[in-house]
């Protein structure tokens, strides 16, 4: 038997060899890829003091690469809290060798995820006191830590000022790391953590990462996205904030007294799953209370979904996880981050706008939006051109598609789509154009997103765009000019579901309705990086402390901040209770008291677009009842998906999972919303349990709304809660009526439990055909 000294010497040698191999990895990275390896966690031999040592040994035992430049495998990350396994750089033969090992449950190639890119507190009804302290001015509200996985942070931003903040909670185990352009002393009592994770990105880029002068291996935000999301969630109050004069006022996050911890996992070419998992792993160990991820990929089974796996580990430790739904709308079934333990957030508009105008030579004046802040065009009309070009790309204003001789000195009409909106303006300017009308097509409908263009520009909807395109194409001498109207408040209707916001149904588990909610995600003002201009283009040399951005990337941190407020107000609530409170109190009517509308076509929105509705933080603080879900319930849910035991363990990280308890239908999970799939069945029956978090002696009665094709019965129709904490169950039976017209593939309704004080609302989605 080996002595302790011999074992330690062996492990030190392993560590040295693998460290050296990482230093030389760039030279052979082209033949190798990053893999995430799922280990049978409980099978670690007692010889190894830690799982990390075991992983090192497994890698060193692999055969050398069979390529022309042989190399040893490289250990990138050992995961402990978020995932049972590690990430390594391997060649295909080494990955195949690992798959044959009995202790290895899965070997998965690293995936690339993408980012889903200060009037908000007033629009949400948040008072200054509420966002600072929760319902009671208790210093413990400053103990809540929000961890954001993003592009890093710009620590000098005034949004991270720590004036009046108490000392950092003693339980906090995080730190601010040093980097070539990041001094840990820039952190303070507000920004209490800043780390970066780049090994997966480094290996994928074949060493080019180190040669990029704009990419530094540090927590500093060179892109702006991470600073924007962090300040949206928990930024301090900053007076006189604006984007070059637009949206002027006081900027502040949702939870102004919460702490911020930044985990940089996204780089210029994307966010790699191995780095995301490492960031989640560290955030869990550091002690965050809320995790916010404004990024995602496509749909995948939960055991193959890096974010779903890491989030399960976080939720099991009482951490609330909020993720963006994605920006692939308005196409159906485009959602990301659909695991039921994740809060999946779509995007809606605010009641604030930035009007701009296109005035045509036929004296017609059309309204759009813009954030252009430079010299205007004046009232003089200039030539207007809509050029499809010989290859049909001129209408999109793609780089190199415009003919300078045709567009010089003119306003150019550009169709929205394919390339970035601000890049189109840059292309027009480079070709000699003096202005741009950015016209929506059917894909974006009437949704208007304002941008800080480099030249006078206005974005218009599809209907107006069609009129302008027709005028520019049919008139012998079309002319136009562009004007700007500043900032306007009180816009009606609002909120409206953003056309870009990804839609249901949920393809991974159709019995779970997603998204969960929508929040403000269009034209959001928040802090910005000092390293990049407001458009993010290299040609944009402007600098601004704040920027206006749109995307579910922006709506996600709103909900993360609100979850921090609820956590401060109700420290004993589980993540699922917080999620339930935000969902069941969400509203489904706009500020004209009409049902929520969809920007894509102007029609009424559905729960596949807005989930339970638009969040209402004031009501969420006192929801009356909540649908609570334990991690054991989530395991039973996973077991109901026909996964193997090993696949369930990949998510749940429990060696003793046997699936002895499972649901007959995944929709039996105690979720705050319903998704009913009739398919070959005419009857679907679900039981739900509600927990009283309101007052003792509460009595609730049920109200059902639904389509005529479905008969809905709820038993019992009344729930009585004698004490706070009491739990009561009800069973709802959905019957698809015979003889009804079944040509409609889907429909929607609701189940509401209410009394004089509270209304606990659950949306219901119905589908009669296979979802997909």
N, C-alpha and C positions, 0 to 999 in steps of 0.2 A: 504494500500500500504506500502511495506517495506521501511524503511528509508535508506538513503545512508550508514549510519553506520552499520545497520543490514545486508545490502547486502554485504558490505566489509567483515564483520565478517564471514558471510556464506562462501564467496569465500576463505578467508584465511583458514577456517576449511577444506574446500574441498582440498586445496593445501596440507595441513599438512597430511590429511588422505591418499592421494594418494602418497605422498612422502614416508610415512611409509610403504605403501603397496609395493612400489618398492624395499625397503630394504629387505623385507621378501620374495620377489618373487622367489628367487632361489630355495627355499625349495619346491615350488609347481609347478615349471616351467614344469615338466614332463607332467602335465595334461593340460597345457595351451600352446597356440601358439600366435605368433605375427600376428596381422591383421592390414591392412591399411584400414582406414574407409573414404570413400568419402562422404562428407557432402554437403547438399544444402547450399552453402556458404551464400547466401543472405537471408536465413530464420532465421538468428540468432535473438532471441528475444531481445528487447531493454533493458531488465533487466540486461543483461550481458555486461560489459564494453568492453570485447574483445572476439574474437572467442575462444581463449584458455580457458577462463572461462566457456564458453558454453560447450566446449568439456569435461571439468572436471565435470560439472554438469551431462552431459549425462552419463558419466561412473559411477558416484556415484549412479545414479538412477537404474542401472542394478541390477538384483537379484544376490545374492551370489552364488558362484560356487556350483554345485550339487554333486561335487566329495567328496571323503572321507576326503580330506583336503580342506575345503572351503576357498576361498580367494577373496579379492576384485580385480577388474580389475586394471591394472596398465597403466597409461598414459606414453608412451615412448617419443613421439614427437608430438608437435603441429606445423603443417606446415602452412606457411603464404604465401610465394612468389611462391613456386614451385607446391603446390597442395592444393586443397580445402578440408582439412581434417586433420586427425591425425593418429598416429600409437599407438596401445595399445596391451597389453598382456591380452588375454581373454581365457576363456574356450569355447568350442563349443556352449554351451547353451547361454552364454552371447553374442557371435557373432550372433547367431540366433535371439536373442532379439533385437539387434541393427538393423538387416536387416528389422525387422517389423516396424521400426520407419519411419514416413513419411519424416522426415528431412534427413534420411540416404539414399543416392543414390546407395551405394555399399559397401560391406565388403569383402575384398580380403585377402587371406592368404599370408603372407610374402614369397617372392621368394628369392632363392639364385642365385647370379650371380658369374661368375668366371673371373679371370684375363686372358687376352689374351696374355699369355707370350710366327772415328772421323775424318772418312774421308767423312762423309755425306755432310757437307756444300760444299766441292769442287765438289763432284759428282753431286750435284744439281745445280752447277754453281753459288753458292752464294759467292760474294766477301766479304771480311772482313768488308768493309764499309757498304754494304747492310744489312748484318745480324746484325750490330750494330745500324744502324740508319735509315734504309729504304732508299729511293732514295735521300733524303735530310738530311744532318746532323742537324736534328732538335731535341732539347732536349725533345720535346713532345713525341718522340718515347719511352722514358723511362716511360711514363705514362700508357702504356698498361700493364694490369695485366692478367696473365694466371693462372687460377685455375685448379688444377689437383686433381681428385678424385681417390685415389689409396691406397697404403699401408703405406703412410706417407712419411717422409723425414729424411735424415741424415744431419742435419744442418751444421756439421763441414766440409762437403765436400768442396773442393776448387772450385767446380763448382758454389757454391753460394757465392763466394767472391763478395763484393760490392764496390771494389775500383773504384773510378770515377763515381759512381752512384749518381745522385742528390737526394734531399730529397724525401721521400715518398709522393705521390700525396695527397693533402689535402682532396680530395673526398673519400679516402680509409677508409672504416669502419671496416675492418677486424682486427684480432689480432693474436698473438701467445699465445697459451694456455700453462699453466704450467702442468707438469706431473711428475710422480716419477722419470723419467729419461730424462726429457725435461725441460730445463731452457729457459723461453721466451727470455732471453737476448741473446740467440744464434741466434735469428733472426736479420736481418739487413736491409739495403736498397735494397737488392736483394731478399732475402727471407722475405716477408713482412706479411705472414700469415701462421699459422700452427694450425690446429684444428683436433680433432678426434671425431668419432661418433661410438659408440659401443653398444648401448642399444639393438638393434635388435639382434646382434650377442650374446650378453650376455644372453638374454632370451632364444635364441635357444640352447645355450650350457649348459643350466641348472645350471649355476653357475661355471662350470668347467673353464671358462675363467679366473676367479679370481685365480684359483689354478695353472695355467700354468705359470711357472717362465719366459718363453720366450715371454709371451704376457702381455704387460703393457698398461694400459689405458692412452695412451699419443700419441702425433703426431709423435713420433720417429718411423722410419722405421726399423723393425727387419727383413724384407724379402729382401730388395734391389730393388724390382720392382718399387716402387714409386720414389725413388731417381733417378733411371735410366731414367724413363719417364720425370721427372721434368727437369733434366739436358739436356735431348735431346731437349726439347721444348725451354728452355731459359737459359741454363747453360752459365756461364762466360767462357772466354778463359782460358784454363789451358795447359801450355807447358809441354812437356815430359810426356804426359799421355799414359798409355798402360795397357793391361792386362798381367801382368807377362812377359812383353817383346813383346807381340803381338800387332799389330796395333799402333805402337809407333808414336807419333806426338802431335799436338795441338788439344785438345778436346774442342769443343764449341757447344752450342746449336744453334737452328735456329735463335732465336731472342735474341742476347746476352745482350741487354739492357732492355728487358722486365722484369717485376717483376714476382715473383713466389709466389703463395699461395697454400699451401698443405692442402688437406682435407682427412684425413685418414678414409676410409670407408670399407677397406678390411682387413681381419684378417686371421689367419691360416687356418680356415675352410671355407673361402669364403667371399663374399661381400653380405650383406643382403639388400633387397630392401628398407626396412624402414630406414636403415642407409644411403644408397645412396641418398634417397630422402631428408633426413635431411641435408646431405652435400651439395646437390644442392641448397636447400632452403637457407642455410647460405651463400653459395658462391654468390648467386644472391643478397642477402641483403648486403653482404660485398662490392660488387661493382666490381666483376671481369669483364673483357672484352671478355675473351675466356675461355671456359670450355673444358677440355680434359679428356675423360674417356676411358681408355684402359681396358675395361671390358664389359661383356654382358652376356645375357642368350639366350634362344631360341626365336623363333618368337611368337608373340602374338598380338592380336588386340591392337591398340594404347591406348585405354582406360584401358587396363590391363597391359600396359608396363610402369613400373616405370620410366625408363630412357627417354622414349618418352614424358611422361607427364611433367617431370621436365625440359626437354630440350625445350618444347614448351614455358613454362613460361620464360625461359632464352632468347630464340630468340625474344620473344615479347618485351623484355627489351633491345634489341640490342646486345645481347651476342651471339657470334659465338660458336657453339657446334660441337666438333669433337669426333667421337667414332670409336673404332676398329671394323672391320667387323667380326672378329672371326677367329679361327684357325681350323675350321672343314673341310677345303678343303682336297683333290680336289673334294669331293662329291658335287653334284649340290644342289642348294636350301638350303644352310647351313648358310645363313647370319644372323647376329644379327644387331640390331640398324639400322633398315631400314626406319624409319620415314623420310619423305622428308625434314623436317627442320633440320635434322642432317646430317653432313658430314660423310659418311660411308667410312672408309679407309681400303683398302686391302694392301698387302705387296709384295714388289719386292726385288730383290738382288741389291747389290752394285757392283762396278768394282774392289773390293778388295777380296782377297781370302787368305786362310791359308792352303797351300798344305801339305799333308802328304802322305806317300807311304807304300803300303803293297808289300813286296817282297816275292815271294813264292819259294818253293824248286824246282819248274820246271823252274826257272829263269825268270818267268814273273813278271813284275813290274806294279802295278796298282796305279793310283793317286786318292786320296780322300782329306779330310780336317780334321784338328784337331787343338785344342788350348792347347794341353798337353804341360806343361812347365817344367816337372821334368827330371830326368836322362833318357837318351835314352836307347834303347836296343842294340845298336851297330849293326854290320853286321852279327853276328853269328845267324844262323837259329836255331829256337827251334820248338818243336812240335806244330802242328796246329790241333784244334779239333772243330767239329761242332756237338753238342750233342742235339738231340731232346728230349732225356730223355724218361722214361717210360710213362709219362703222356703228352708228347708232348710240355712241357713248357721249356725244356732246351735250345731250339733254341732261345727263347725270353730272356733268362737270367733273369728270374724272381727270386725274393728272395727265396732261398732254393732249387732252381731247378737244380743246378750244383753239380756234384759229385766231391769232392776234389781229389779223387784218379785218376780221369780221366783227370782233367784239371790242376793239379798242375804243375807249371813250363812251361806251354804252352800258346800260343796265342789262344784265344777263339773267334769263329765267333758267333756273336749275331744278330738275326733278329731285325730290328727296329719295334717298335710298342708295345702297351699295357702299358708298364711302361716307366718311364723317361729314356732318353738316358744315362744321367750320372749315374743313378742308376744301369744300366746294368754293367757299368764298375766297380762300387763298389761291385756288386755281384761277378763279375769275380775275383776281387782282394781278396775278402773274402774267396773264394774257393781255392785260391793259384795260380790263373792264373797270368801271367806276362805281358799280353797284350790283346787287344781286337780289332777285326775288326767288326765294326758296319755296317751291310749290309742292305740297303733298300730293301723293298718288293714292290709289284706293287702299294700299297697305296701311297707311297712317291715318286715312280718313280726315276728320276735322281736328285732330289733336295738334296743338301748337306748342312747340318747345322753343323757348328763347335762348339765344346764344350770343356770346360776346364776340361778334365777328370782327375781322380785320379791315373791313370796308363797309360802307353803308349797305345794310341788308335787312330784309323783312321776310319772315316765314309766314306763309298763308296756308289755309286748309285746301282740301281737294276741290271743293266746289268753286271757290274763288280761283284756285290754281287753273282749273279747266277754262274759266272765262279769260284769264290772262293769257294762257297758252293759245287759245283760239284767236284772241286779238293780235298777239305777236305773230302768229302764223298767217293770218288772213289779210291784215292791213298792209298796204304798200309802204307806209312810212310810220311804223309803230314807235311811239315815244312814251317815256315814263320818268317819274322822279320818286324819291323815297323820303318820307318824313318820320319823325319820332315823337312819342308822346310821354316818355318818362315812366313813372310808376303809378298804377291805379289800384285802389283797394275796393273791397266790397263787390267783387265780380260775381255775377249770377249766370248760370247755376254753378255751385261748387259744394262739395267736391264732385268731380267727374272721374271715372276710372280712366287712367292713362291707356292709350292705345297700345303702347309698348309693353305694358305689364303682362307677364305670362299668364296663360289661362289653364284651367282645368279642362277635362277631368284628369284625375291622378292616374297615370298609366301604371305605376308600380303597385299601388293598392287602390283599385277603384272604389272600394268600400269606405275609404277615408276621403272626405271632402277637403279639397285644397284649391286655392290658397286659404289661409285661416282668416286673415283680415287685410285691409288696405290701410295705408297711412300716407302722409304727405310725401310725394316723390317727384313733383314737377316744379322746376324753377326754385330750388331750395338754396338759400343763402347760408353759407357756413365758412369756417376758416379755410385758408389755402396755404400751400407751400410757397416759400420764397424762391424756390429753385425753378419755377416754371410759370409761364404766362397763363392767363385765364382760359385760353383755348387749348393749351397743351401742345400747340404746334411749335416746331423749332423756330419758325420765322416770327413767332409772337414774343417780342422782347418786353412787353408790358409787365409790370409787377403790381400785384394787389394782395392785400392781407385777407380778403374774402372773395369768394367766387360763388356763382349761381350754377347749380348742376341739376340734372334730372336723371331718374332711373330708380329701379327698385333698390339700388345701392343706397339711395337717399332715404327711402321709406323705412328700410330695415333698422337703421340706428335710431329713428324716432321711437320705434317699438321697444328697442333695447333700453333706451332711456326711460320710457314709461314703465317697463318691467322693473327697473332699478327703483323707481318711486314706489311701486307696489311692494317690492321687497323690503324697502325701508319702513313702509307703513305696516306691513304684515310679515315680520321676520320669520314666522313659523309656517308660512304658506309654502307649499311645494311648487316646483316649476309648473306642474300641470294646473294647479289652482290659480296661479297668476295668469297663465295662458287662458284658462276658462273665463276668468274675470274680464279680460280684455275682449274675448270673443263674444260672450253672451250679452255684453252691454253695448256692443258696437251698433251704430245706426245705419239705416238703409235708405234714408231720405236726405235730399240736399237742402240748401238754404232757401229754396223756393217751396219746400215741403212736398216736392215731387220725388218719386222713386229715383234712386241713383241712375245716372246715365253713363253710357260707354262712349268715350271720345272716338272710338274707331268708326262708328257709323251714326252716332247720335241717338241710337235706340236705347231702351232700358237695359241696364246691366243685369247680370245674373250671378248667383253664388259661385259659378265657375270663374268669374272675373273678380268679384269682390269678397268672396268667402262669406264670413258672418257680417261683413259691413265695414264701415270706417270707424276706427278706434275712437272711444270717448273716455279719456282718462279720469275725468271727475266721477263718472258713473262707475268706472272699473274699480275705483277705490272702495266702493260699497256695493258689491254685486248682489248681495243677499244670499245666493246659492252658488256653489261651484261644482263642476264635474271633476273630481280628483282621480288621478291615475297613478298607481305605484309602478315601480320598475318591474315587479313581478307580473303585473298586468301586461306590460310591454313585452315581456318574455312570452307570456301566453299568446299574445298577438303574433309574435314572430313564429311561434310553433304552429299557428293556424295557417301559415303561408306555404306549407308543403316544402319548407326548407329541410335540409339534413340537420342532424344534431350539430355537426361541425360548423355548418353555416350559421346556425343560431348562436353558437358559442363565439363565432367571429365577431358578432355584434355585441352580445351580452357579456362576453369575457368571463363566463362562469363555467368552471370545469364540471360542476355537478348538474348541469341542465339535462333533464331527461324528457322534457315535453310531456310529462304525465298530466299536466294541466294545459289545455289549449281550448280556444274558442271554436265552435262549430262553424263560425263565419267571422272573418276579420272585423266585420262591422260591429261585432259585439263589444269591441273596446269601448270603454266609458268616455267616448269622445264628445265634445260640446256641440258637434254638428252631425248631420246624418247624410249618408250617401246610399241610396237604395237601388240595388240592381235586381230587376225582375228577371230578365233573361228567360230561362225556361220555367221559372217559378212565378206563380201568381201571388204568393203570400210571403212576406218577409217580416220577421218579428225580432225586435231588439229590446233588451232591458238596459236601462240606465239607472245610475245612482247619483243623487244630489246630496251635497253636504251643506248644512246651514252655517254660514259665516256671518249672518245678520243678527237678528234679535231673537230672544227666546219667545216661544209662543207664536211663531210665524206660521201663517197658513197661505198656501199658494193654490190657485186654480189654473187649469190648463186651457189654452185656446189653440186650435189647430187651423191652419190655412193650407190649402193645397189644390191641385188641379182636379177637375171633375172626374178624371179617369181613375183616381185613386181614392179608396175609402180608408180613412185613418181612424183607429180606435186607440185611446190611451186609458190604461187602467193602473191605479185608480185615477180619477179625474181631479182629485184634490189631495194635496200633501200637507201634513201637519208636522211641524218641528217644535217639540216641546222645549228643547234646550239648544243652546249654541253648540255646534259640533255634531248634532244629530244627523243621521243619514237615513234617507228614505229612497226606495226604489220605485220605478214605474216601468211598465211594459207597453211598448207601442207596436201595434200591428198594422202593417201596410198591405192593402189588398188591391191588386190591379183588377178593375172591374171588367167583367165579360161584356163583349159587344161594343165596347168603346173603340173609337178610332185610334189605332195604334201606329199610325203613320208618323206621329211625332216621336222622335228618338229620345227626347229628354224633356223634363219639366221641373218645376221648383215649388217649394212651399215653406212652411215654418211650423215649429212647435214652441209655444211661449208659456212659461209658468210665471204668473204675476200675482201681486197683491197691491195694496195702496202705495207701498214704498218702492217696490222693485219690479222689473220686468226682465226675466231670464230667457233670452231668445236663442233658439237653435234653428239655423237654416236646414232645409232638406232638399237634396237633389235626387231626382228620379231618372233612371235610364231603363229603356225597354230593349235596347239592343246592345251588342257587345261594345264596350268602350275601347277605343283605340284608333 
